[in-house]
């Protein structure tokens, strides 16, 4: 079991409760790459940019936290397409 829990930045007394949610979706991704140099002189890149803009869809983690609720979203880690995998196994 993996739970993604987001808590609004409010005093505890102002928190309205808990909602079981789904993950929200970014409305835009204005990402930029920032090049830096580490202490050993090697380049590294920081993926950054502007703060993300989230779609305020009802039932999402973002919407709930923005409304003053703790958001709990159950997640799954298995990304394998099991149907396609089974089909591919028969390819020989």
JOBEL-V492516 format. One record per backbone hydrogen bond with DSSP energy under -1.0 kcal/mol. NH is the residue of the N-H (numbers start at 1). CO is the residue of the C=O. If there is no record, write none. Layout:
nh: [NH | NH]
co: [CO | CO]
//
This chain:
nh: [4 | 6 | 10 | 14 | 15 | 16 | 19 | 21 | 22 | 27 | 28 | 31 | 32 | 34 | 36 | 38 | 41 | 44 | 46 | 48 | 50 | 55 | 57 | 60 | 61 | 64 | 65 | 66 | 67 | 68 | 69 | 70 | 71 | 72 | 73 | 75 | 82 | 85 | 86 | 87 | 88 | 89 | 91]
co: [73 | 71 | 8 | 11 | 12 | 68 | 70 | 72 | 59 | 53 | 53 | 29 | 48 | 46 | 44 | 42 | 38 | 36 | 34 | 32 | 30 | 25 | 55 | 57 | 22 | 60 | 61 | 62 | 63 | 65 | 64 | 17 | 6 | 19 | 4 | 2 | 80 | 81 | 82 | 83 | 84 | 85 | 88]
//
